[in-house]
């Protein structure tokens, strides 16, 4: 579905690691297209679950080999909300693919990319994207009920709008409330034979992990 503008929503991890941005085209006002507007007490999808829709979603990571509908989660989402997704993934250079879409005025409905990508401020400054808070206010005020205010504040730009929301992140409050229990979105894989050869040590703490590395090296 082609629309005039696109929304940029950022995705950052732990306020300092990688994240993704997603773009959503949306130029028409809800009820003009038969779209029911959500409320502050109920998410918008519930009012539109009987109106199937399919989005083109570009993932700016060439390693993302996924197809919507392959997993139980995506199937459940479609059954529950009526939303279907066509994932678009670059076969080669992510930057070349994204730049080509921008230059050709061919941005899809949604885009996910790293928070650090230079195309983000370019698209915002060029007016190619809409603020997430504006779309939430117009179409789904329930967003403000479930969105973390600290994260909204972190991503709010000088113009007073927020163009990004993290897919996996921690706030200062999280670090305080869950000290020692937070985990990264990245993982280390250890060969089973080597792990057992050094006695299957506890690697759940930084000291334990470093100790296992020393044992493996020795």
C-alpha positions as a Python dict, from the first residue, in 0.01 Angstrom:
ca = {
    (1, 'X'): (0, 0, 0),
    (2, 'X'): (151, 330, -115),
    (3, 'X'): (115, 633, 108),
    (4, 'X'): (264, 980, 102),
    (5, 'X'): (486, 971, 408),
    (6, 'X'): (666, 722, 619),
    (7, 'X'): (709, 694, 992),
    (8, 'X'): (1047, 642, 1148),
    (9, 'X'): (1062, 450, 1470),
    (10, 'X'): (1395, 378, 1624),
    (11, 'X'): (1508, 67, 1792),
    (12, 'X'): (1810, 87, 2021),
    (13, 'X'): (1955, -164, 2258),
    (14, 'X'): (2051, -76, 2615),
    (15, 'X'): (2082, 288, 2512),
    (16, 'X'): (2420, 213, 2361),
    (17, 'X'): (2418, -106, 2154),
    (18, 'X'): (2253, -179, 1818),
    (19, 'X'): (1893, -113, 1736),
    (20, 'X'): (1648, -87, 1454),
    (21, 'X'): (1425, 175, 1301),
    (22, 'X'): (1095, 101, 1141),
    (23, 'X'): (910, 316, 892),
    (24, 'X'): (536, 315, 851),
    (25, 'X'): (367, 497, 563),
    (26, 'X'): (57, 676, 672),
    (27, 'X'): (-88, 983, 501),
    (28, 'X'): (-462, 936, 523),
    (29, 'X'): (-676, 1004, 826),
    (30, 'X'): (-822, 690, 978),
    (31, 'X'): (-1197, 688, 937),
    (32, 'X'): (-1175, 815, 577),
    (33, 'X'): (-1049, 472, 482),
    (34, 'X'): (-1284, 283, 707),
    (35, 'X'): (-1016, 255, 975),
    (36, 'X'): (-1144, 266, 1332),
    (37, 'X'): (-939, 494, 1556),
    (38, 'X'): (-809, 342, 1878),
    (39, 'X'): (-857, 490, 2224),
    (40, 'X'): (-643, 555, 2529),
    (41, 'X'): (-795, 252, 2700),
    (42, 'X'): (-788, -2, 2416),
    (43, 'X'): (-525, -74, 2147),
    (44, 'X'): (-620, 26, 1795),
    (45, 'X'): (-573, -318, 1644),
    (46, 'X'): (-872, -450, 1840),
    (47, 'X'): (-1099, -207, 1660),
    (48, 'X'): (-958, -313, 1323),
    (49, 'X'): (-899, -687, 1363),
    (50, 'X'): (-1178, -759, 1114),
    (51, 'X'): (-1001, -556, 843),
    (52, 'X'): (-710, -766, 707),
    (53, 'X'): (-409, -567, 590),
    (54, 'X'): (-64, -652, 455),
    (55, 'X'): (246, -440, 510),
    (56, 'X'): (576, -435, 324),
    (57, 'X'): (846, -435, 593),
    (58, 'X'): (1208, -375, 496),
    (59, 'X'): (1469, -522, 732),
    (60, 'X'): (1807, -352, 680),
    (61, 'X'): (2006, -661, 781),
    (62, 'X'): (2108, -903, 506),
    (63, 'X'): (2137, -1189, 757),
    (64, 'X'): (1767, -1169, 843),
    (65, 'X'): (1636, -1481, 670),
    (66, 'X'): (1278, -1488, 793),
    (67, 'X'): (937, -1516, 632),
    (68, 'X'): (619, -1400, 799),
    (69, 'X'): (398, -1696, 870),
    (70, 'X'): (681, -1943, 927),
    (71, 'X'): (667, -1911, 1305),
    (72, 'X'): (385, -1975, 1549),
    (73, 'X'): (420, -1621, 1679),
    (74, 'X'): (370, -1454, 1341),
    (75, 'X'): (79, -1684, 1260),
    (76, 'X'): (-83, -1597, 1592),
    (77, 'X'): (-38, -1224, 1531),
    (78, 'X'): (-207, -1250, 1192),
    (79, 'X'): (-493, -1457, 1331),
    (80, 'X'): (-537, -1219, 1624),
    (81, 'X'): (-497, -883, 1448),
    (82, 'X'): (-556, -943, 1078),
    (83, 'X'): (-208, -806, 1002),
    (84, 'X'): (9, -984, 745),
    (85, 'X'): (366, -888, 660),
    (86, 'X'): (586, -913, 354),
    (87, 'X'): (947, -899, 470),
    (88, 'X'): (1197, -739, 231),
    (89, 'X'): (1564, -814, 299),
    (90, 'X'): (1868, -686, 102),
    (91, 'X'): (2056, -955, -86),
    (92, 'X'): (2379, -755, -70),
    (93, 'X'): (2476, -413, 64),
    (94, 'X'): (2224, -280, 313),
    (95, 'X'): (2330, 82, 254),
    (96, 'X'): (2293, 57, -124),
    (97, 'X'): (1947, -97, -95),
    (98, 'X'): (1819, 162, 150),
    (99, 'X'): (1971, 454, -43),
    (100, 'X'): (1810, 326, -363),
    (101, 'X'): (1468, 312, -197),
    (102, 'X'): (1509, 666, -64),
    (103, 'X'): (1630, 806, -397),
    (104, 'X'): (1358, 626, -590),
    (105, 'X'): (1080, 736, -355),
    (106, 'X'): (1011, 369, -293),
    (107, 'X'): (1013, 343, 85),
    (108, 'X'): (794, 53, 203),
    (109, 'X'): (540, 69, 483),
    (110, 'X'): (792, -29, 752),
    (111, 'X'): (1169, -18, 780),
    (112, 'X'): (1391, -167, 1049),
    (113, 'X'): (1753, -55, 1069),
    (114, 'X'): (2027, 27, 1317),
    (115, 'X'): (1987, 344, 1522),
    (116, 'X'): (2333, 450, 1405),
    (117, 'X'): (2253, 461, 1032),
    (118, 'X'): (2313, 798, 864),
    (119, 'X'): (1995, 770, 661),
    (120, 'X'): (1785, 829, 973),
    (121, 'X'): (1848, 1204, 1018),
    (122, 'X'): (1844, 1239, 638),
    (123, 'X'): (1492, 1100, 614),
    (124, 'X'): (1370, 1302, 912),
    (125, 'X'): (1517, 1629, 782),
    (126, 'X'): (1382, 1564, 432),
    (127, 'X'): (1031, 1517, 566),
    (128, 'X'): (1011, 1160, 444),
    (129, 'X'): (895, 1030, 779),
    (130, 'X'): (627, 1106, 1034),
    (131, 'X'): (675, 1121, 1411),
    (132, 'X'): (569, 813, 1603),
    (133, 'X'): (399, 1025, 1867),
    (134, 'X'): (188, 1202, 1602),
    (135, 'X'): (66, 876, 1452),
    (136, 'X'): (-5, 737, 1799),
    (137, 'X'): (-207, 1046, 1888),
    (138, 'X'): (-406, 1031, 1563),
    (139, 'X'): (-458, 656, 1538),
    (140, 'X'): (-373, 470, 1857),
    (141, 'X'): (-345, 673, 2182),
    (142, 'X'): (-311, 343, 2370),
    (143, 'X'): (56, 354, 2268),
    (144, 'X'): (122, 615, 2534),
    (145, 'X'): (-20, 385, 2800),
    (146, 'X'): (221, 101, 2727),
    (147, 'X'): (528, 291, 2603),
    (148, 'X'): (801, 355, 2859),
    (149, 'X'): (816, 733, 2929),
    (150, 'X'): (1191, 718, 2992),
    (151, 'X'): (1248, 572, 2646),
    (152, 'X'): (1011, 820, 2486),
    (153, 'X'): (1203, 1100, 2655),
    (154, 'X'): (1539, 961, 2544),
    (155, 'X'): (1434, 950, 2180),
    (156, 'X'): (1248, 1281, 2167),
    (157, 'X'): (1416, 1518, 1921),
    (158, 'X'): (1462, 1894, 1946),
    (159, 'X'): (1140, 1944, 1751),
    (160, 'X'): (948, 1780, 2034),
    (161, 'X'): (869, 1463, 1841),
    (162, 'X'): (991, 1108, 1887),
    (163, 'X'): (1104, 917, 1580),
    (164, 'X'): (1222, 603, 1750),
    (165, 'X'): (1135, 342, 2006),
    (166, 'X'): (1370, 60, 2107),
    (167, 'X'): (1296, -304, 2041),
    (168, 'X'): (1527, -412, 2325),
    (169, 'X'): (1664, -162, 2573),
    (170, 'X'): (1717, -88, 2941),
    (171, 'X'): (1647, 234, 3126),
    (172, 'X'): (1832, 361, 3436),
    (173, 'X'): (1533, 237, 3638),
    (174, 'X'): (1576, -112, 3490),
    (175, 'X'): (1941, -119, 3594),
    (176, 'X'): (1840, -16, 3945),
    (177, 'X'): (1549, -258, 3984),
    (178, 'X'): (1705, -558, 3811),
    (179, 'X'): (2072, -517, 3901),
    (180, 'X'): (2266, -828, 3809),
    (181, 'X'): (1970, -988, 3633),
    (182, 'X'): (1968, -805, 3301),
    (183, 'X'): (2096, -993, 2998),
    (184, 'X'): (2223, -879, 2661),
    (185, 'X'): (2051, -948, 2334),
    (186, 'X'): (2383, -1096, 2218),
    (187, 'X'): (2499, -1441, 2326),
    (188, 'X'): (2818, -1643, 2339),
    (189, 'X'): (2815, -1993, 2195),
    (190, 'X'): (3048, -2249, 2352),
    (191, 'X'): (3151, -2580, 2201),
    (192, 'X'): (3002, -2860, 2411),
    (193, 'X'): (3312, -3081, 2397),
    (194, 'X'): (3543, -2800, 2512),
    (195, 'X'): (3300, -2696, 2785),
    (196, 'X'): (3283, -3050, 2923),
    (197, 'X'): (3660, -3091, 2890),
    (198, 'X'): (3722, -2804, 3132),
    (199, 'X'): (3475, -2945, 3383),
    (200, 'X'): (3150, -2774, 3279),
    (201, 'X'): (3214, -2466, 3499),
    (202, 'X'): (2953, -2210, 3598),
    (203, 'X'): (2971, -1934, 3336),
    (204, 'X'): (2673, -1731, 3452),
    (205, 'X'): (2888, -1453, 3603),
    (206, 'X'): (3164, -1238, 3450),
    (207, 'X'): (3426, -1398, 3678),
    (208, 'X'): (3301, -1745, 3597),
    (209, 'X'): (3308, -1675, 3226),
    (210, 'X'): (3661, -1535, 3238),
    (211, 'X'): (3772, -1832, 3447),
    (212, 'X'): (3634, -2070, 3186),
    (213, 'X'): (3823, -1885, 2912),
    (214, 'X'): (4148, -1915, 3108),
    (215, 'X'): (4087, -2286, 3165),
    (216, 'X'): (4019, -2340, 2796),
    (217, 'X'): (4338, -2157, 2699),
    (218, 'X'): (4547, -2361, 2942),
}
